[in-house]
């Protein structure tokens, strides 16, 4: 199984990663940016493909936490080879996100970050929501036809709003939701 916990900056992905590693040691969990952050959309999509290939090269379950929209996972060239996919969007309310990002002090507390988080929320519910956010200027090898213009039901994504949850509570909810 390929488990993906996606989300915008400040959702808590990096915080819950070590907790998930303890709660589900049978899954090989990775941070999307552990080999360096992608610079632009096309690079993010190419990096997504590299992670999928890494998962395919291993026996057992693989987990990835990062800025991974469901549509990009499904459109990656190697995605059809995955033995299974579970996608969860980890989210928090905007005020909580800004509080967390300001606490980091790295300049990510921007309207662009809030816009990306909002788009991810709607994309998780509606496969056809503003696809140009992913497709325009994207990597040429992506296969958008796997979900665009198709009956995307059941769209396999779930969302966990972790506002008000401790990191431990969040990790436990993720494990319960992913099965």
C-alpha positions, -999 to +999 in steps of 0.1 A: +000+000+000+012+035-008+000+059+020+001+096+013-005+123+039-007+155+019-011+191+031+000+226+029+028+240+051+018+242+088-006+213+088+016+192+111+030+167+086+066+169+099+054+169+135+035+136+132+060+118+111+080+104+140+048+094+158+036+076+127+069+058+125+063+046+161+026+037+156+031+020+123+066+007+122+055-017+094+053+012+070+084+029+056+075+065+063+093+094+044+092+132+043+087+144+007+114+170+012+140+147+028+162+149-004+155+186-008+125+207-015+112+210-050+116+244-066+085+246-088+054+227-098+071+205-125+100+196-101+074+187-074+057+164-099+090+148-109+099+143-073+064+127-067+073+102-095+106+095-079+089+087-046+064+064-063+093+046-080+110+043-046+079+027-032+076+003-061+112-008-055+105-019-020+085-048-005+059-037+020+040-006+027+053+029+020+042+062+035+049+097+022+041+130+039+044+162+018+027+187-005+011+159-025-023+166-041-043+135-049-045+145-086-007+146-089-003+112-073-028+097-097-013+114-128+023+104-120+036+081-148+042+051-125+011+055-103-009+026-121+018+002-109+011+009-072-005-021-055-029+003-036-032+040-027-047+057+004-046+095+004-053+117+034-052+155+034-039+168+068-053+202+074-058+229+100-078+261+102-062+291+086-056+310+118-039+280+134-018+275+102-006+311+104+001+308+141+022+277+134+040+292+105+048+324+123+062+303+151+087+288+126+099+323+116+108+312+081+085+334+060+059+308+050+030+327+067+017+341+034-016+345+016-002+321-011+001+294+016-035+299+026-046+299-010-028+266-016-044+251+016-078+262+004-073+248-031-061+214-016-093+212+005-116+217-025-095+194-047-097+167-021-135+168-024-139+176-061-115+160-086-124+186-113-118+217-091-095+242-110-072+215-125-050+242-140-035+247-106-017+214-112-017+210-150-007+245-162+031+245-165+033+210-150+057+182-160+050+170-195+051+133-185+021+136-162-011+117-172-038+141-162-064+120-183-064+094-154-087+117-135-096+147-156-127+143-177-134+109-161-158+098-135-135+102-106-159+086-081-150+073-058-124+100-054-103+082-028-091+111-006-100+118+030-094+150+050-084+153+087-087+187+102-063+185+131-071+220+146-072+215+183-057+180+183-023+172+199+003+157+177-004+123+193-041+126+187-035+136+151-012+106+145-038+082+161-065+097+139-043+093+108-036+056+116-074+050+122-084+067+090-058+050+068-065+016+082 
